[in-house]
Amino acid sequence: MKKYLLFVMFFYLFFSSQITYSQWERQSNFITTWGNGFAIDACDSNNAIFSALFNPQGERKNIVYITHDGGKIWNSITTPHVGYMDVVILDKNTIILGADNGEIDKSTDGGKNFTVKYNEPQTTNFINYIEFFDNDNGVAMGDAVSPSQKPIFLRTTSGGDSWENYTANQSIGGTSGDMWRMVDFINPNIGYYYTVGVHPEILHKTIDGGKDWFPLNNAPTNLHFIKFYNENIGFAFNRVYPDFISTLYRTVDGGNNWVQVSTSIKGTSASDLEFIPGDSSKIWFAPYDASIAYLYYSEDMGTTWTEKFLKPNTSSIRDIVFTDENHGWILCNDGVLFHYNNSGVGGTSIEEINNITPTEFNLENNYPNPFNPSTTINYTIPKGENVRLEIYNSLGEIVNTLLDGYKDAGNHSIIWNGKDSNGNSLSSGIYFYRLINSSNTISKKMIMLK
Protein backbone atom coordinates (compact mmCIF):
# COMPACT_ATOMS: atom_id res chain seq x y z
CA MET A 1 0.00 0.00 0.00
CA LYS A 2 2.81 2.43 0.87
CA LYS A 3 4.49 1.82 -2.48
CA TYR A 4 1.19 2.43 -4.24
CA LEU A 5 0.67 5.71 -2.37
CA LEU A 6 4.16 6.91 -3.23
CA PHE A 7 3.65 6.01 -6.87
CA VAL A 8 0.34 7.83 -7.10
CA MET A 9 1.71 10.99 -5.49
CA PHE A 10 4.81 10.94 -7.69
CA PHE A 11 2.72 10.47 -10.83
CA TYR A 12 0.40 13.33 -9.91
CA LEU A 13 3.13 15.75 -8.95
CA PHE A 14 5.28 14.99 -11.98
CA PHE A 15 2.65 15.21 -14.68
CA SER A 16 0.47 18.07 -13.44
CA SER A 17 1.05 21.18 -15.56
CA GLN A 18 1.47 23.50 -12.54
CA ILE A 19 0.69 22.91 -8.89
CA THR A 20 0.60 25.38 -6.02
CA TYR A 21 -0.27 24.72 -2.39
CA SER A 22 -2.76 27.24 -1.09
CA GLN A 23 -4.02 27.71 2.47
CA TRP A 24 -6.10 30.89 2.02
CA GLU A 25 -9.77 30.09 1.44
CA ARG A 26 -12.55 32.62 0.96
CA GLN A 27 -15.31 32.59 3.56
CA SER A 28 -18.72 34.03 2.78
CA ASN A 29 -21.05 32.00 4.96
CA PHE A 30 -24.06 34.09 5.99
CA ILE A 31 -22.07 37.33 5.63
CA THR A 32 -23.67 40.48 4.21
CA THR A 33 -21.53 42.10 1.51
CA TRP A 34 -19.84 45.23 2.81
CA GLY A 35 -17.98 48.17 1.33
CA ASN A 36 -15.05 48.98 3.64
CA GLY A 37 -13.57 46.62 6.19
CA PHE A 38 -12.52 48.20 9.49
CA ALA A 39 -10.87 45.61 11.74
CA ILE A 40 -10.72 41.89 12.57
CA ASP A 41 -9.54 40.09 15.72
CA ALA A 42 -9.37 36.49 16.92
CA CYS A 43 -8.56 34.92 20.30
CA ASP A 44 -8.02 31.37 19.01
CA SER A 45 -8.56 29.26 15.89
CA ASN A 46 -12.34 29.12 16.41
CA ASN A 47 -13.39 32.52 17.78
CA ALA A 48 -13.05 35.67 15.68
CA ILE A 49 -14.88 38.96 15.12
CA PHE A 50 -14.81 41.70 12.48
CA SER A 51 -16.43 45.05 11.78
CA ALA A 52 -17.11 46.69 8.42
CA LEU A 53 -19.15 49.41 6.76
CA PHE A 54 -22.29 48.52 4.82
CA ASN A 55 -23.98 51.07 2.55
CA PRO A 56 -27.46 49.92 1.51
CA GLN A 57 -28.98 52.58 -0.79
CA GLY A 58 -26.40 55.08 0.44
CA GLU A 59 -27.33 54.56 4.09
CA ARG A 60 -24.25 54.26 6.33
CA LYS A 61 -24.54 51.12 8.42
CA ASN A 62 -21.95 49.27 10.49
CA ILE A 63 -21.92 45.47 10.55
CA VAL A 64 -20.22 43.26 13.12
CA TYR A 65 -19.94 39.49 12.66
CA ILE A 66 -18.68 36.76 14.99
CA THR A 67 -17.74 33.11 14.51
CA HIS A 68 -17.21 30.34 17.06
CA ASP A 69 -16.29 27.52 14.65
CA GLY A 70 -13.36 28.84 12.67
CA GLY A 71 -15.54 30.73 10.20
CA LYS A 72 -17.80 27.93 9.03
CA ILE A 73 -20.71 30.05 10.26
CA TRP A 74 -20.61 33.82 10.86
CA ASN A 75 -23.43 35.41 12.85
CA SER A 76 -24.27 39.11 12.85
CA ILE A 77 -24.26 41.09 16.09
CA THR A 78 -26.61 43.95 16.88
CA THR A 79 -24.49 46.80 18.24
CA PRO A 80 -25.44 50.11 19.91
CA HIS A 81 -23.45 52.27 17.49
CA VAL A 82 -22.81 52.71 13.76
CA GLY A 83 -19.04 52.68 13.22
CA TYR A 84 -16.48 50.55 15.09
CA MET A 85 -12.91 51.31 14.10
CA ASP A 86 -11.27 48.56 16.16
CA VAL A 87 -12.52 45.30 17.69
CA VAL A 88 -11.21 42.92 20.35
CA ILE A 89 -12.40 39.42 21.28
CA LEU A 90 -10.86 38.15 24.53
CA ASP A 91 -12.74 34.87 24.66
CA LYS A 92 -15.92 33.36 23.28
CA ASN A 93 -18.13 35.75 25.24
CA THR A 94 -16.06 38.88 25.87
CA ILE A 95 -16.05 41.54 23.13
CA ILE A 96 -14.75 45.12 23.25
CA LEU A 97 -15.44 47.65 20.48
CA GLY A 98 -13.95 51.10 19.82
CA ALA A 99 -16.33 53.51 18.07
CA ASP A 100 -15.96 56.55 15.84
CA ASN A 101 -17.95 58.64 18.34
CA GLY A 102 -15.42 58.09 21.14
CA GLU A 103 -17.26 55.23 22.87
CA ILE A 104 -15.81 51.95 24.09
CA ASP A 105 -18.50 49.27 24.33
CA LYS A 106 -18.24 45.85 25.98
CA SER A 107 -20.22 42.61 25.84
CA THR A 108 -19.80 39.62 28.15
CA ASP A 109 -22.40 37.39 26.50
CA GLY A 110 -21.04 36.99 22.98
CA GLY A 111 -22.55 40.19 21.61
CA LYS A 112 -26.14 39.78 22.76
CA ASN A 113 -25.91 42.84 25.00
CA PHE A 114 -23.46 45.74 25.18
CA THR A 115 -22.60 48.26 27.90
CA VAL A 116 -20.87 51.60 27.30
CA LYS A 117 -17.63 51.53 29.31
CA TYR A 118 -16.09 54.81 28.16
CA ASN A 119 -17.75 57.91 26.75
CA GLU A 120 -16.18 61.31 27.47
CA PRO A 121 -16.86 63.50 24.41
CA GLN A 122 -14.88 66.39 25.88
CA THR A 123 -11.66 64.32 25.57
CA THR A 124 -12.19 62.30 22.37
CA ASN A 125 -14.82 61.72 19.71
CA PHE A 126 -12.98 58.97 17.83
CA ILE A 127 -11.44 55.75 19.22
CA ASN A 128 -8.78 54.58 16.76
CA TYR A 129 -7.08 51.74 18.53
CA ILE A 130 -7.67 49.10 21.21
CA GLU A 131 -5.17 46.42 22.23
CA PHE A 132 -5.33 43.84 25.03
CA PHE A 133 -2.36 41.89 26.38
CA ASP A 134 -4.39 39.48 28.51
CA ASN A 135 -7.98 39.34 29.74
CA ASP A 136 -7.43 42.22 32.17
CA ASN A 137 -4.84 44.65 30.80
CA GLY A 138 -5.35 46.77 27.72
CA VAL A 139 -4.82 50.18 26.15
CA ALA A 140 -6.78 52.41 23.80
CA MET A 141 -6.06 55.57 21.82
CA GLY A 142 -8.47 58.31 20.82
CA ASP A 143 -8.11 61.38 18.64
CA ALA A 144 -8.21 64.79 20.26
CA VAL A 145 -11.46 66.71 19.87
CA SER A 146 -9.53 69.31 17.84
CA PRO A 147 -6.05 69.22 16.21
CA SER A 148 -4.74 71.75 18.72
CA GLN A 149 -5.51 69.45 21.66
CA LYS A 150 -3.72 66.32 22.86
CA PRO A 151 -4.68 62.78 21.90
CA ILE A 152 -5.81 60.53 24.75
CA PHE A 153 -4.30 57.21 25.76
CA LEU A 154 -6.48 55.03 27.95
CA ARG A 155 -5.48 52.13 30.15
CA THR A 156 -7.55 49.38 31.77
CA THR A 157 -6.65 46.73 34.34
CA SER A 158 -10.23 45.44 34.67
CA GLY A 159 -10.85 43.85 31.29
CA GLY A 160 -12.29 47.07 29.87
CA ASP A 161 -14.84 47.71 32.61
CA SER A 162 -13.10 50.97 33.55
CA TRP A 163 -10.51 53.13 31.80
CA GLU A 164 -7.89 55.51 33.19
CA ASN A 165 -6.96 58.52 31.08
CA TYR A 166 -3.22 58.72 30.38
CA THR A 167 -3.41 61.87 28.24
CA ALA A 168 0.02 62.79 26.93
CA ASN A 169 1.93 65.45 28.83
CA GLN A 170 3.48 66.69 25.58
CA SER A 171 1.77 68.20 22.54
CA ILE A 172 2.56 65.40 20.10
CA GLY A 173 -0.20 65.79 17.52
CA GLY A 174 -3.89 65.37 17.97
CA THR A 175 -4.74 62.51 15.62
CA SER A 176 -3.35 59.17 14.50
CA GLY A 177 -4.11 60.00 10.86
CA ASP A 178 -5.20 56.55 9.76
CA MET A 179 -7.03 54.75 12.55
CA TRP A 180 -4.97 52.00 14.21
CA ARG A 181 -2.14 51.99 11.66
CA MET A 182 -0.17 54.81 13.32
CA VAL A 183 -0.18 53.55 16.92
CA ASP A 184 1.09 50.28 18.39
CA PHE A 185 1.60 49.13 21.99
CA ILE A 186 3.48 45.92 22.74
CA ASN A 187 2.60 45.93 26.46
CA PRO A 188 0.69 48.29 28.78
CA ASN A 189 3.71 50.57 29.18
CA ILE A 190 5.66 50.56 25.92
CA GLY A 191 4.06 51.97 22.79
CA TYR A 192 4.79 53.84 19.57
CA TYR A 193 2.82 56.66 17.97
CA TYR A 194 3.37 58.55 14.72
CA THR A 195 2.08 62.09 15.04
CA VAL A 196 -0.05 63.41 12.19
CA GLY A 197 -1.24 66.96 11.63
CA VAL A 198 1.75 68.70 13.20
CA HIS A 199 5.08 69.81 11.82
CA PRO A 200 7.33 67.97 11.83
CA GLU A 201 5.56 64.59 11.86
CA ILE A 202 7.71 62.30 14.02
CA LEU A 203 7.55 58.76 15.41
CA HIS A 204 7.39 58.84 19.23
CA LYS A 205 7.85 56.23 21.95
CA THR A 206 6.46 55.90 25.47
CA ILE A 207 7.60 53.67 28.32
CA ASP A 208 4.96 54.75 30.87
CA GLY A 209 1.70 53.93 29.12
CA GLY A 210 1.35 57.17 27.16
CA LYS A 211 1.90 59.88 29.73
CA ASP A 212 5.34 60.86 28.46
CA TRP A 213 6.60 60.54 24.90
CA PHE A 214 10.04 61.10 23.39
CA PRO A 215 10.83 61.44 19.68
CA LEU A 216 12.72 58.80 17.69
CA ASN A 217 14.65 61.26 15.57
CA ASN A 218 16.31 58.63 13.36
CA ALA A 219 13.01 57.05 12.32
CA PRO A 220 11.79 57.48 8.72
CA THR A 221 9.22 60.18 8.00
CA ASN A 222 6.12 60.32 5.77
CA LEU A 223 4.95 57.13 7.45
CA HIS A 224 1.76 55.33 6.46
CA PHE A 225 2.04 52.43 8.91
CA ILE A 226 3.93 51.13 11.97
CA LYS A 227 3.98 47.67 13.58
CA PHE A 228 6.12 46.23 16.40
CA TYR A 229 6.74 42.65 17.50
CA ASN A 230 8.31 43.61 20.83
CA GLU A 231 10.13 46.58 22.31
CA ASN A 232 13.03 46.15 19.89
CA ILE A 233 11.72 44.74 16.59
CA GLY A 234 9.41 46.81 14.44
CA PHE A 235 8.56 47.91 10.90
CA ALA A 236 7.54 51.20 9.33
CA PHE A 237 6.28 51.87 5.81
CA ASN A 238 6.65 55.24 4.13
CA ARG A 239 5.97 56.89 0.81
CA VAL A 240 8.17 59.79 -0.22
CA TYR A 241 6.72 62.57 -2.38
CA PRO A 242 6.93 63.73 -5.14
CA ASP A 243 8.55 60.54 -6.52
CA PHE A 244 6.02 58.29 -4.73
CA ILE A 245 8.68 55.77 -3.72
CA SER A 246 7.34 53.29 -1.16
CA THR A 247 9.83 51.74 1.25
CA LEU A 248 9.64 49.29 4.13
CA TYR A 249 12.01 49.89 7.07
CA ARG A 250 12.98 47.69 10.02
CA THR A 251 14.39 48.42 13.48
CA VAL A 252 15.90 45.94 15.92
CA ASP A 253 16.81 48.38 18.70
CA GLY A 254 13.48 49.88 19.66
CA GLY A 255 13.34 52.53 16.95
CA ASN A 256 16.69 54.21 17.53
CA ASN A 257 18.05 53.03 14.17
CA TRP A 258 16.30 51.86 11.01
CA VAL A 259 17.39 50.00 7.88
CA GLN A 260 15.66 49.82 4.54
CA VAL A 261 14.57 46.23 3.81
CA SER A 262 12.62 46.60 0.57
CA THR A 263 11.78 49.06 -2.19
CA SER A 264 10.31 46.46 -4.57
CA ILE A 265 7.04 45.82 -2.70
CA LYS A 266 4.03 46.89 -4.72
CA GLY A 267 1.29 49.21 -3.48
CA THR A 268 0.85 52.89 -2.77
CA SER A 269 0.51 52.58 1.00
CA ALA A 270 0.31 49.89 3.71
CA SER A 271 -2.73 48.12 5.12
CA ASP A 272 -1.34 45.75 7.73
CA LEU A 273 1.69 43.74 8.80
CA GLU A 274 1.23 40.73 11.06
CA PHE A 275 3.90 38.72 12.87
CA ILE A 276 3.26 35.04 13.46
CA PRO A 277 2.75 34.78 17.26
CA GLY A 278 5.94 33.65 18.94
CA ASP A 279 8.13 33.97 15.81
CA SER A 280 9.39 37.37 14.69
CA SER A 281 10.98 35.90 11.55
CA LYS A 282 7.64 34.94 9.95
CA ILE A 283 5.61 37.91 8.75
CA TRP A 284 2.59 38.55 6.52
CA PHE A 285 2.44 42.01 4.93
CA ALA A 286 -0.36 43.65 2.94
CA PRO A 287 0.50 46.84 1.04
CA TYR A 288 -2.48 48.93 0.00
CA ASP A 289 -3.69 49.43 -3.54
CA ALA A 290 -7.23 50.43 -4.46
CA SER A 291 -7.45 48.11 -7.47
CA ILE A 292 -5.79 44.85 -6.33
CA ALA A 293 -4.91 42.94 -3.17
CA TYR A 294 -1.17 42.61 -2.69
CA LEU A 295 0.06 40.10 -0.11
CA TYR A 296 3.63 39.19 0.85
CA TYR A 297 5.22 36.64 3.17
CA SER A 298 8.67 36.58 4.78
CA GLU A 299 10.48 33.90 6.78
CA ASP A 300 13.62 35.94 7.52
CA MET A 301 12.20 38.93 9.43
CA GLY A 302 11.49 40.94 6.31
CA THR A 303 14.85 40.63 4.54
CA THR A 304 13.23 38.86 1.57
CA TRP A 305 9.58 38.67 0.58
CA THR A 306 7.51 36.27 -1.52
CA GLU A 307 4.38 37.58 -3.18
CA LYS A 308 1.26 35.51 -2.47
CA PHE A 309 -1.99 35.52 -4.42
CA LEU A 310 -5.57 35.39 -3.19
CA LYS A 311 -8.33 33.79 -5.27
CA PRO A 312 -10.55 35.46 -6.20
CA ASN A 313 -8.51 38.63 -6.09
CA THR A 314 -10.03 41.56 -4.30
CA SER A 315 -9.65 45.32 -4.42
CA SER A 316 -7.59 45.77 -1.24
CA ILE A 317 -6.73 44.13 2.08
CA ARG A 318 -7.72 45.94 5.27
CA ASP A 319 -6.56 43.88 8.26
CA ILE A 320 -4.76 40.61 9.08
CA VAL A 321 -4.87 38.56 12.27
CA PHE A 322 -3.14 35.31 13.25
CA THR A 323 -3.76 33.31 16.42
CA ASP A 324 -0.87 30.92 15.76
CA GLU A 325 1.26 29.81 12.83
CA ASN A 326 -1.55 27.75 11.30
CA HIS A 327 -4.66 29.91 11.72
CA GLY A 328 -5.44 33.41 10.51
CA TRP A 329 -7.86 35.70 8.69
CA ILE A 330 -7.66 38.51 6.14
CA LEU A 331 -10.39 41.18 6.06
CA CYS A 332 -10.76 43.01 2.75
CA ASN A 333 -12.42 46.24 1.67
CA ASP A 334 -14.95 44.91 -0.81
CA GLY A 335 -16.90 42.32 1.12
CA VAL A 336 -14.34 39.51 1.00
CA LEU A 337 -12.96 37.52 3.92
CA PHE A 338 -10.19 34.91 3.71
CA HIS A 339 -9.29 32.20 6.23
CA TYR A 340 -5.88 30.56 6.64
CA ASN A 341 -5.83 26.97 7.91
CA ASN A 342 -2.55 25.10 7.61
CA SER A 343 -3.02 22.76 10.56
CA GLY A 344 -3.92 19.59 8.70
CA VAL A 345 -7.25 19.42 10.54
CA GLY A 346 -9.19 19.83 7.32
CA GLY A 347 -7.43 19.06 4.05
CA THR A 348 -4.48 20.27 2.05
CA SER A 349 -5.60 21.98 -1.15
CA ILE A 350 -3.75 21.26 -4.38
CA GLU A 351 -4.73 23.59 -7.21
CA GLU A 352 -4.00 22.29 -10.69
CA ILE A 353 -3.71 25.19 -13.14
CA ASN A 354 -4.10 24.49 -16.84
CA ASN A 355 -5.74 25.99 -19.91
CA ILE A 356 -8.76 23.66 -19.95
CA THR A 357 -11.90 24.88 -18.21
CA PRO A 358 -14.26 22.03 -17.28
CA THR A 359 -17.86 22.19 -18.47
CA GLU A 360 -19.42 20.07 -15.70
CA PHE A 361 -19.70 20.13 -11.92
CA ASN A 362 -18.13 16.79 -11.05
CA LEU A 363 -16.77 14.80 -8.10
CA GLU A 364 -14.37 11.96 -8.93
CA ASN A 365 -13.57 8.76 -7.06
CA ASN A 366 -10.97 9.26 -4.37
CA TYR A 367 -7.60 7.53 -4.67
CA PRO A 368 -6.30 5.36 -3.23
CA ASN A 369 -9.46 3.61 -2.06
CA PRO A 370 -9.31 1.85 0.39
CA PHE A 371 -6.76 4.17 2.01
CA ASN A 372 -4.59 4.62 5.10
CA PRO A 373 -4.08 7.27 6.41
CA SER A 374 -4.83 9.81 3.64
CA THR A 375 -6.56 9.97 0.28
CA THR A 376 -6.87 12.44 -2.61
CA ILE A 377 -10.23 13.75 -3.80
CA ASN A 378 -10.50 15.38 -7.25
CA TYR A 379 -13.36 17.64 -8.30
CA THR A 380 -14.17 20.09 -11.08
CA ILE A 381 -16.30 23.22 -11.21
CA PRO A 382 -17.23 25.00 -14.46
CA LYS A 383 -17.39 28.50 -12.97
CA GLY A 384 -16.02 30.34 -9.97
CA GLU A 385 -18.39 29.91 -7.02
CA ASN A 386 -18.72 28.94 -3.37
CA VAL A 387 -18.48 25.18 -2.78
CA ARG A 388 -18.43 22.85 0.22
CA LEU A 389 -16.73 19.47 0.56
CA GLU A 390 -17.90 17.50 3.60
CA ILE A 391 -16.97 14.13 5.11
CA TYR A 392 -19.66 11.95 6.72
CA ASN A 393 -19.42 8.73 8.72
CA SER A 394 -21.66 5.71 8.19
CA LEU A 395 -24.23 7.16 10.60
CA GLY A 396 -24.69 10.24 8.42
CA GLU A 397 -22.85 12.55 10.84
CA ILE A 398 -20.52 15.26 9.51
CA VAL A 399 -17.03 14.53 10.82
CA ASN A 400 -15.08 17.16 8.85
CA THR A 401 -15.52 19.98 6.35
CA LEU A 402 -12.52 20.06 4.01
CA LEU A 403 -13.62 23.05 1.96
CA ASP A 404 -16.10 25.84 2.49
CA GLY A 405 -15.51 28.89 0.34
CA TYR A 406 -14.90 30.34 -3.09
CA LYS A 407 -13.03 28.33 -5.74
CA ASP A 408 -12.12 29.35 -9.27
CA ALA A 409 -13.39 27.38 -12.26
CA GLY A 410 -11.08 24.46 -12.99
CA ASN A 411 -9.80 21.09 -11.83
CA HIS A 412 -9.10 20.88 -8.11
CA SER A 413 -7.79 18.32 -5.63
CA ILE A 414 -7.72 18.07 -1.88
CA ILE A 415 -6.03 15.55 0.41
CA TRP A 416 -7.96 14.28 3.43
CA ASN A 417 -5.78 13.03 6.26
CA GLY A 418 -8.39 10.79 7.89
CA LYS A 419 -9.02 13.18 10.80
CA ASP A 420 -12.14 14.87 12.13
CA SER A 421 -12.65 18.62 12.47
CA ASN A 422 -10.84 18.59 15.84
CA GLY A 423 -7.73 16.91 14.46
CA ASN A 424 -8.52 13.48 15.93
CA SER A 425 -7.70 10.40 13.83
CA LEU A 426 -10.82 8.48 12.83
CA SER A 427 -11.26 4.71 12.97
CA SER A 428 -11.49 2.28 10.07
CA GLY A 429 -14.81 2.14 8.29
CA ILE A 430 -16.98 3.46 5.47
CA TYR A 431 -17.09 7.20 4.93
CA PHE A 432 -18.88 9.42 2.43
CA TYR A 433 -17.65 12.65 0.87
CA ARG A 434 -20.09 15.19 -0.54
CA LEU A 435 -19.48 18.15 -2.89
CA ILE A 436 -22.10 20.91 -2.74
CA ASN A 437 -22.67 24.14 -4.66
CA SER A 438 -25.74 26.36 -4.98
CA SER A 439 -27.62 23.91 -7.21
CA ASN A 440 -25.90 20.50 -7.06
CA THR A 441 -24.88 17.83 -4.57
CA ILE A 442 -22.68 14.83 -5.43
CA SER A 443 -21.74 12.07 -2.97
CA LYS A 444 -19.19 9.26 -3.15
CA LYS A 445 -18.17 6.40 -0.84
CA MET A 446 -14.68 5.60 0.44
CA ILE A 447 -13.16 3.09 2.85
CA MET A 448 -10.45 3.70 5.43
CA LEU A 449 -8.54 0.55 6.43
CA LYS A 450 -5.96 0.60 9.18
Phi, psi and omega in degrees: 000318180297320179295321179295316179300315180297321180294317181297314180295321179295318180298316183293314182293326184283323188261350176294143185294318176200131183231133174230145178265125187233129178252349181274121179237137179287138175243130180220018186293112173065018183262131174287136178296135181241174180262299180242128172281147178253297185201154176223146178214154179214144179256342175198188185289347182255325190254120181213161181213146174216157175234150181205172181251128181244132184238074176285121180052039178080358179277126180283121183217128178274142173237141175231129180236149180226147175230147176238007182227035177075016177096005176295323176227129174249130179246138179284151179242134174275121185246158183280355184225174185271308189241119177247114186280331178217149184226148177224135171237115183273325175202188185303328186253339189260117184232138177229130186235136176253125191254161180276013169247008179093002180275152164238119183248147182226142173234140177243011179231035176075019178098006178288323180223145179234148175234135177286121182255341175211130177198091178232085186298342178285344181254324179203147174236020181199110175271117182271325199213135172223135178217132176245145182252345170198191184287349182249318192258128180205168178227160175214156178229137178229143177296150172293156180296327176222156182301336181280348181265177183267145172291159178252145173236122186252150180224138177232143173239012185236027179070023179091004178287328177219152184228134176259133183277118178251047183307135185301139176289328182265155171277099186244016180105132191278341186227159177275345175086321183210059179054229188278000184286339186256007179221140180204121174253139179254350169199177185298342184256322189258123180211167181230144184211125178262117184284135180234141178092006176233166177234125359276158174278123189224145172282129181244162178226143174236149175236010179230033174081009176111001177285315181239138182230142175232144185285145171260090192291341179269359181287151176296158179250183183054042184283145174247350188191142170225149177204132181237143176272318176209195183297334186260318189263125179202166180231151174220142182240128179230165177223117187265127177266153004269002184279349178057043177270122180262133184221141176255129181243154180228143172237147176234010180229036175076021176096002179287324179225147184227145175235145178282126181251342179195138170238003185261357180289134181283166178109153182265345180206198180229136178264306181198154172226130185231122173280144170292129182305128178085002183213101183287347181281335184258120189221137168254136183225133180238098170294161180258136169209134187293336189257344185206152179266112175263138181217132182231154180225138179230143175243010180228040177058039171088004178292316175232150183229143174245127180284134178248159185232133177263142178232125356286156179290157185227169188291318180193150176270143181253312188208149179232141174218138173234138175264335174198186185297335189254354185224128178197171178224152170237126176257128183250174187268356184234038175082024182240137179230133179242145179240137179251120178224106181239030187268347184083002178291318178269252178217160176266119182281138173234112183263118178265119185255119176214183186267005183254120178264122181294155181255354183230149171279115191215143175239122184267168176292137178291156175216143352289164178206113003296164184220161174192117002259354185229162180212155181255134179243122178258143175209159180229145175227135186280346179212156177295128183193173175277131180224156176235143174231112187244151176246131180240150171270183185290348177269001181084014180267136177288124179254340178197150172242109185280331184212135176204086182171191185282137173227141176291159173299139178147189179264129185229156175221152175215141180259125174261132185266012177076022181245158177275184185292346177261004179087010179272136178291135180269161183275168176299151178153186179268132178230157179238142175239137189231128177255129187227133167235198185292339185225358183222151173221127178234132180238147177222160180251145176217161184233128175257124179240126179244000000 
